[in-house]
Amino acid sequence: MTLLDSAADLQKWREALALYERDDYPAMMQCAVLFSAALAHSLFGEGILHGEDLPETVRKTLYCSLCRPPDGRTFADSAQKAARLAMTIMRENGWQPPSLGGSRTWFEPVMMDTGNYFLLSAAIEPAGQSSASGDLKAFFAVPPTSFVESLPDPEVTRGYEMIHRLYDTIQDSRAGDAASKLYVDGMALSMRGDAAGALAKYGEAAKRGSVDAMASAGDLTHELGRIDESRFWYESAAKAGHPVGMFNMGIVAIQNGDHAAAVQWLQKAAEAGNVEGYAALTQLADDAGDESAERHWSRLGADAGHTFCIARYGLLLARDANGDGPTLRRARDLLEQAADRGNINSMGLAVSLNQQLGDTARGRRLVDMIVTSGNAEAIDRLRRYGLL
């Protein structure tokens, strides 16, 4: 995901609006660059222009890009790039003139003027071409982009990691490593129901440096209701770098009402590879009403493949899209991935977004998933909206 500076680029957009009133060539070239910084968020991040601000900025960018230069010939590289960006956003939203397969007559005068049409064709021509060989009809015939690639499923990854880690520990035990042997013996005693014996082995293994033994001792004492002892073991594991120990310390901090410590431990856990930390941070932010933090943590969790975060980030994008096609499709793609992992709420939201995007055939698959799930509330919602 491309990193963009929302605050800085929104300020550039405001500067461009003020500069736009000058309507001279240098000002128009500068405006095209400044407007482009804000427009880029629609394609490569979370849109920062909402409602009519987005199409109006696209129109202004085209106007600036096509401003007649003093020599009457030059089509500056920055102007070409700005025009290409503006037209790409038009294509992603279906805003091109009807003669080019779109729905917005608003852009017809600026685009279909003979001179402008020639320049806009030049803006999209293949690299290395010296004539206006770009085909606007072919350019706008390209289907809208799907933005979200298949995300990893940390549940599967974590399962494999646990198996490999256990295998390595058993191999180390067989090779004579004392800490590993004590830890394996402790796991065996725990499975037989001998909690006291298991804790004794875990304690000895921990003294010899087994971080997994510390974490397992924390889990076992927690199951036994020995909370203070459990916290000691979790903290020992966390300080030794164990991701699950860090996460559990975050949960302990939440239970104790220590929000700052919870965020600190959960962030450390997430960055150490326990993506449950991102999910917990997302929920903490939601509970605190901190939408900025909720968006931040859910995006990181979605990038890491956590289903809850994928669903939440998709919801936040959809809620703030304000009709911006690329943002709606990005949200739809995320929600479909969460739906494919069984998230029932994401199924319904993905159906709704496909309706908004005019892709009822794609939404039909999600409708079938909801029916197959047997979830009465979700099925009733489909009936109320006439989708069944």
N, C-alpha and C positions, 0 to 999 in steps of 0.2 A: 504494500500500500504506500503510495507516494506521500511523503511528509509535506504538508502545506501549513503556512502560518495564517490562520483564519483572521486574527486581529489585524495583523499587518496588511494583509491583502484587502480586507474590508476598508481599511484606511486609504489604501491606494485607489480603491473604487470611488471613495468620497472625493479624493483629490481630483480624479478624472472628471467627475460630475461638475466640479467648479471650473476646471480648465476647459471643459467642452464648450463653454459659452464663448470662448475667444474665436473659435471657428477659423483659425489660420493653419497653414500646413504644419509648422513645427508643433503647435499645440495638438493637432489631430494625431500626429505620429506618436506623441507622448501619451495621449489618451488611449490609443489602441493598445499600447504596452501595459498601461495601468489597468485598463478594463480587463485585459487578458488574464492578469494575475488573479482577479476575482472569478472570472469565468472558469478557470482551470479547476476550481473546486467542484464544479458540477460533474466533471468527467473523472477526476482523480481522487476525490475525497468526499466530504460531506458538503453539500451545497451551502453557500453563504448568502446567495441572492434568492429571495423568495417572492412568491406572487408574480406580479407583472414586472418586478425589477429585473428578473432574469431575461425574458424576451426583449425588454426595452434595452438592456445592456448589450444584448446580441445585436440589436438593430443599430445602436450607437457605434459599436465596434466596427460593423460593416461600413457605416458611413465614414468613420475616421480612416479606415484602411483604404477606402476608395477616393479619398480626398486628392484632388488634382495637384501634382507636385509643381514646383516653379518651372522646371525644364519641360513639363508636359509629357515626359516619357518614363521617368524613374518609378519603378514599383518596388519600394524598399523591402528588404528581406523581413524586417519586423512587421511591416504591414501585411505581407503575404501570410506570415505565421498567424497573425491575429485574425485575418479573414478566414483562414483554414480552421482555426479553433472555433470561431463563431459558427461557421457552417457545419462543423461536426456536432455542435450542440443542437443546432437546428435539426439535423438529421436524427439525432438520438431522441428528440422530442416530436418528430414529425411536423416541424414548423415550416418547412420549405413551401414555396408557392405551389398551388394545385397543379400547375403545368409541369412541376418537377416531382409530383407524387405526394405532396403534402397537404396541409390544411390551413395555412396562414396566408391570407391575401395581403396581410400587413407588410410582408417582406417583398411583395411582387414589384413595386416601383423601383426599389433599390437594386434588386437582383436581376430583373429582366430588361433593364436598360441595356442597349446593345454594347456600349462601351464598358459598363460594369460587368456584364456577363463575360466579356472577353477577359477582363482582369481576374475575375473570380475563377475562371477556368484555369488561368495561369497559376493561381494560388494552390491549386490541387494537382498540378501536372506532375508526372513522375520526375524524380531527381535526375538531373543531367539533361533534361529537355529544354530547348531554348525557345520553343513556340508554345502558344496556348493550346496544348494537346490534352489538357484535363477535360474529362467528360462529366459535366455537372449532373446529367441524368443518371449516369452510371454511379457517380459518387453518392447521390441520394437514394439510389436503389439498394445500397448495402444495408442488410438487416441491422437493427439495433444490437448493441453489444451486450453480452453477458459478462458481468464484471467479476464475479466471485468464482474462483477455481475451487475444486473439491478440497475441503478442509480436512486435516487429519482428525482421527477419532482417538483422543487420548485414553479412552477406556481400553481400547484394543492395545495401544502402545504400552500402557502401564501394565497390562496383563502379561505381555511378552517380557517386559523389563523385570517384573517380579519373578517370573519363571527363570530367566537367565541369572538373576541375582541369587536366587535360591540354589540353582544348580552350581554356581561358582562357589557358594558358601559350603555346600556339601563336598565339592571337590577339594576345597582347602582343608576341610575337616579330615578327609581321608588322607590328605598329604601330611597331616600332623600339626596343622595350625591350631593352637590351644583355644583361642578365642572362638574360632569357627566351630570347633567340636563342642564346646560348652553351649554355644547358641543352638546348634542342631539338637543337642540333648535336651535343652530347655523346651524347644518346640515340640519334641516328642512327648515330654512329660505334660505339657499343656494340652496336647490333643488327647491324652489319657485322662484328663481331668485333675491332674495333680498340680494345682496352682502353686502351692508352697514350694514344691520341688522345682517347678519351672522358674519361679522367681529367683530361687537360689542360684540356679544355673545362669540365668540372665544377668544377675548381679556380678557373678564371677567373670562372665564373658565381657560385661561392660568395663570392669576393672582392667581388662586386657585390651580395651580399645574397640570393642564391637559396638558400633553406633546402632546397628539393627537391633541388638539386644536391648539397648536403652529404650528404643521406640517400642519394642514388644513388651518390655516391662511396664512402660507407661500404659499401653493398651490393656494389659492384664489387670493392673492395679485399678484402672478406671472401671473395668467390668466388675471388680470386687467392691467398688464404692469407696476405695481408699484414695480420695481426691488429692489430698496433700502429697501423698507418695507418688501418685500418678503425675502430678505437676512437676515434681522433682525430676522424674525420668524423662518427661517430654522436654523440659528445659535443657536437660543434659544432652539429649539427642539433637535438639534444635541448635544449641551452641556448637555442637560438633558438626553441623552442616546437614543434618538429616531433613529433607523436605517435608516429610509427614510430621516430624516433630515440630518443625516451624509452624505448619498449619495448625496443629493441635494447640500450640501455644497461643495462636491467634484466636482460636475458639475459646480457650480459657480466659483470654483477655476480654472477649465479648461478654462472657458470662459474668465477669467481674465489673462490667461497665466501663472498662478502660479502652475507649475508642482509639486513642492514639497508638497504644501498644498493639491493639488488634490489627490496625492498618499496617503497622511496621512489620509484624510477624507474617501476616498474610501476603504482603508484597514480597518479602524474602522467600516465602514458600513458593509463590508463583514463579519468581525469577529463577529459583533453583530447580524448577521443572514440575512442581505440583500445581497443575492448572486449576485445581479446585480453589486455590487461593484467589484467582481472578473472579470466580463465581461468587465467593464469599464477599470480596471487596465490592463487587457490583451490587449485591444485595444490601450491604452496609450503606453504600452511597444512596441507594433508593430509599432505605429506611430513614436516612438523615435528610432526604429531600435535596440532595446535592446532585443535580442532573449532569453537571459538567463532569464530576468524578464518575458518575454512573456510566456516562458515555465513554469515558477514557478506559475504565476497567473492562467494560463489556467488549469494547473493540479489541483490546489486547487478548482477552479470553477467547473471542471469536477467532482471531488470527491463530491462536493456539489450538483451536478445534473443540472447545468446550461447548456442549450442546446448549446449556442454559444461556451462556453468553452469546452464542450465535443467534438464538431466538430473541434475546433482549436487545442486542444491537440492531438486529433487523427491525424490531418494533420501533426503536427510537428513530432509525432512519426513515421508516415509513411515516411516522407521525409528523416529522418535520420536512418532508419532501416538498410539500406545497405544489404538487403537480409537476415537479421536475422529473422528466422521464428517466434519465440516468440514475438518479437517486432512488426512484421507485423500483427500477429493475435491480439495483444493487440490494435493496431491502428484500425484494421478492426472491432473489437467488439465495440469500441467507436464510430466509424463512423456509424455503423449500428444503434446504439441507437439514435444518432442524426438524422439519416435518418427516423427512425420510428416516430420521432417527427415532421417530415415534412421538414427537412433541405435538400434542393434539391442538394446542392453541395456535401453533405456527401453521398447522394445516389450514385452519379457518382464515387466518390472516393472509396466507399465500393465495387462497382462492379469491379473496377480496382484491388483492393487488393485481392479480391476473385480470380480473374484471375491469379494473381501472385502466390497465394497459391494453385492453381490448383483445387479450389472448385467452378467450374462453376455452379453447381446445386444451391449452396447457393447464388451465385451472381445473378441467374435468378430472385429471388424474388425482388431484388433491381431494376433490369431492368424493371420488371412489374410495380414497384412503380413509376419509372420515366415516363413510358408510361401513366400510370393513371393520373399522375400530369398534363399532357398536356404541360409541359414546353418545348417550341419549341427548345431552344438552347441545353438543355440537351438531348432531343431526337435525335437531329441532330448529337450530339457528339457520341451517341451510334451507329448511322448508319455509321459514318466515321470510327469507330473502328470495324465494322463488327459484332456488337452485336444485330442488328435488321435485 
